[in-house]
Amino acid sequence: MKDIIIAIDGFSSTGKSTLAKQLAQRLGYTYIDSGAMYRAITLYFMRHDIALNNQEEVLLALDHIELHFDENGICLNKEPVDAAIRTMEVSAKVSEVSALEAVRKFAVAQQQRMGVHKKMVMDGRDIGTIVFPEAELKIYLTADPEVRTQRRYDELKIKSPEISRQEVQANLAHRDHLDSTRAFDPLRKADDARELNNSGLSMQEQLDIAEDWALQLIQQS
């Protein structure tokens, strides 16, 4: 038996966080939601009107941000913000904020410290390529665009009944473009990642596949 790092990457609304949480629970591993970290930074920037084109202002803001996870989600400067970071307003801004080099360096450094002792599942967009290129198991999660749109719409309309499916679709397309074309650490599939398309899978089915992959590596002597 050996301890490993599991990196799960993919576009928005492919179900990365759901799979990562369930897999970590199954294995008794720690789960780290890197996307929540970028969303919390975005929330701080929005609350303090940080000019994204002003590097000095961005760096100063990052010096005043402390992130940590507890059982109920992420905390920003000790304030639980898991609900506040899931709004459409934050979703519309997070890709722009996370594209900034200073923001990515700040977040990646924290993420790498969290993985020192392994036994961890982390999801995001550059986990298997930048944060943990040495991760023993890399999963690239995909789903058809229509499936992703419906999932995100179903999630958002509970809190924002006025949201339209067209708005959600446009937001996802915009984020996809920014995530895959940004200058620093763009989303891409690692050469040694295992692709998992969950469009036609239940949560249980995709979990079983991922757990099987993980156990094959964990049980290697």
C-alpha positions in Angstrom: 0.0 0.0 0.0 1.2 3.5 -0.8 0.0 7.0 -0.5 -0.8 8.9 -3.7 -2.0 12.2 -5.0 -5.0 12.2 -7.2 -5.4 15.2 -9.6 -8.8 15.8 -11.3 -8.9 18.4 -14.1 -11.6 19.5 -16.5 -13.8 22.4 -17.7 -16.6 23.9 -15.5 -19.6 21.8 -14.6 -18.1 18.4 -15.6 -18.6 17.3 -12.0 -15.0 17.5 -10.8 -15.8 18.6 -7.2 -18.5 16.0 -6.8 -16.2 13.2 -8.0 -13.3 14.5 -6.0 -15.3 14.7 -2.7 -16.8 11.3 -3.1 -13.5 9.7 -4.1 -11.6 11.3 -1.1 -14.3 10.0 1.2 -14.1 6.5 -0.2 -10.4 6.4 0.2 -10.1 8.2 3.5 -8.1 11.0 1.7 -8.2 14.8 2.1 -10.2 16.7 -0.5 -9.0 20.1 -1.6 -11.2 22.2 -3.9 -8.8 24.5 -5.8 -11.7 26.1 -7.7 -13.1 27.3 -4.4 -9.7 29.0 -3.7 -9.9 31.0 -6.9 -13.5 31.8 -6.3 -12.7 33.1 -2.8 -9.9 35.3 -4.1 -12.4 36.6 -6.7 -14.9 37.4 -4.0 -12.3 39.3 -2.1 -11.3 41.3 -5.2 -15.0 42.1 -6.0 -15.7 43.2 -2.4 -12.7 45.5 -2.5 -13.0 46.7 -6.1 -9.5 45.5 -7.0 -8.4 46.7 -10.4 -7.2 43.6 -12.2 -5.0 45.6 -14.6 -3.1 47.1 -11.6 -0.4 44.6 -10.6 0.6 46.5 -7.5 -3.0 46.6 -6.3 -3.4 42.9 -7.0 -0.3 41.9 -5.1 -1.3 44.0 -2.2 -4.7 42.4 -2.1 -3.2 38.9 -2.1 -1.1 39.9 0.9 -4.3 40.4 2.8 -5.9 37.0 1.8 -5.8 34.0 4.1 -7.5 30.8 2.9 -8.2 27.6 4.7 -10.7 24.7 4.5 -12.9 23.4 7.2 -15.6 20.7 7.2 -18.2 23.2 5.8 -16.0 24.5 2.9 -13.6 27.3 2.3 -13.0 30.2 4.6 -11.7 33.6 3.4 -9.9 35.4 6.3 -11.7 33.1 8.7 -15.1 33.8 7.2 -17.0 30.8 5.8 -17.8 31.8 2.2 -18.8 28.6 0.5 -22.2 29.9 -0.4 -21.1 33.4 -1.3 -18.6 32.1 -3.9 -21.2 30.1 -5.8 -23.1 33.0 -7.2 -23.4 33.8 -10.9 -21.6 37.1 -10.3 -18.5 35.3 -9.0 -18.8 32.7 -11.8 -18.7 35.5 -14.3 -15.5 36.9 -12.9 -13.5 34.0 -11.6 -11.8 32.9 -14.9 -10.6 36.5 -15.5 -9.2 36.7 -11.9 -7.6 33.2 -12.1 -5.9 34.0 -15.3 -3.7 36.6 -13.6 -0.1 35.3 -13.1 0.2 36.7 -9.5 -3.1 35.0 -8.5 -2.1 31.6 -10.0 1.4 31.7 -8.3 -0.3 32.6 -5.0 -2.8 29.8 -5.2 -0.4 27.1 -6.6 2.1 27.7 -3.8 -0.7 27.1 -1.2 -2.0 24.0 -3.1 1.5 22.5 -3.3 2.0 22.9 0.5 -1.3 21.1 1.1 0.0 18.1 -0.9 3.3 17.5 0.9 1.9 14.5 2.8 0.0 13.0 -0.2 -3.2 11.1 0.6 -5.1 13.9 -1.2 -7.6 14.5 -4.0 -7.5 17.9 -5.6 -9.6 19.1 -8.5 -9.2 22.1 -10.7 -7.9 23.0 -14.2 -4.1 22.7 -13.9 -3.6 20.2 -11.0 -2.1 17.4 -13.1 -0.1 19.8 -15.4 1.2 22.5 -13.0 0.4 22.0 -9.4 1.2 18.2 -9.1 2.7 17.1 -12.4 4.1 14.1 -10.4 0.6 13.0 -9.2 0.3 9.2 -9.4 -3.3 9.4 -10.8 -4.5 12.1 -13.1 -8.1 12.2 -14.3 -9.3 14.5 -17.0 -13.1 14.7 -16.6 -15.2 15.6 -19.6 -18.9 15.9 -20.4 -20.9 17.0 -23.5 -21.6 20.8 -23.6 -25.4 20.4 -23.4 -25.0 18.1 -20.3 -22.7 20.6 -18.6 -25.1 23.5 -19.3 -28.1 21.6 -17.9 -26.2 20.6 -14.8 -25.1 24.2 -14.1 -28.5 25.6 -14.8 -30.2 23.1 -12.4 -27.7 24.1 -9.7 -28.0 27.9 -10.2 -31.8 28.2 -10.6 -32.3 27.0 -7.0 -30.7 30.2 -5.7 -31.4 32.4 -8.7 -34.8 31.5 -10.2 -34.5 34.3 -12.7 -31.5 32.9 -14.4 -32.0 31.7 -18.0 -30.5 28.6 -19.6 -29.0 30.9 -22.3 -27.1 32.9 -19.7 -25.7 29.8 -18.2 -24.6 28.5 -21.6 -23.0 31.8 -22.5 -21.2 31.9 -19.2 -19.8 28.4 -19.6 -18.7 29.1 -23.2 -16.9 32.3 -22.0 -15.2 30.5 -19.1 -14.1 27.6 -21.4 -12.5 30.1 -23.7 -10.7 31.9 -21.0 -9.6 28.8 -19.2 -8.1 27.1 -22.3 -6.5 30.2 -23.8 -5.1 32.1 -20.8 -1.4 32.9 -21.0 -0.5 31.3 -17.6 -1.2 27.6 -16.9 -4.1 27.1 -19.3 -6.4 24.1 -19.0 -5.1 21.1 -20.9 -5.1 17.4 -20.6 -1.9 16.0 -19.1 -0.2 13.6 -21.4 -0.5 10.8 -18.8 -4.0 11.6 -17.7 -6.9 9.1 -17.9 -9.9 10.7 -19.7 -13.3 10.0 -18.2 -16.4 11.2 -20.1 -19.3 11.1 -17.6 -22.1 12.4 -19.9 -23.9 9.0 -19.8 -22.7 7.9 -16.4 -24.4 8.0 -13.0 -22.4 9.5 -10.1 -22.0 6.0 -8.7 -20.7 4.6 -12.0 -18.1 7.3 -12.4 -17.0 7.0 -8.8 -16.6 3.2 -9.2 -14.4 3.8 -12.3 -12.2 6.4 -10.5 -11.9 4.3 -7.3 -10.8 1.3 -9.3 -8.1 3.3 -11.0 -6.9 4.7 -7.6 -6.9 1.3 -5.9 -4.8 -0.2 -8.6 -2.1 2.4 -7.8 -2.5 2.4 -4.0 -2.2 -1.4 -3.8 1.0 -1.5 -5.8 3.9 -2.5 -3.6 
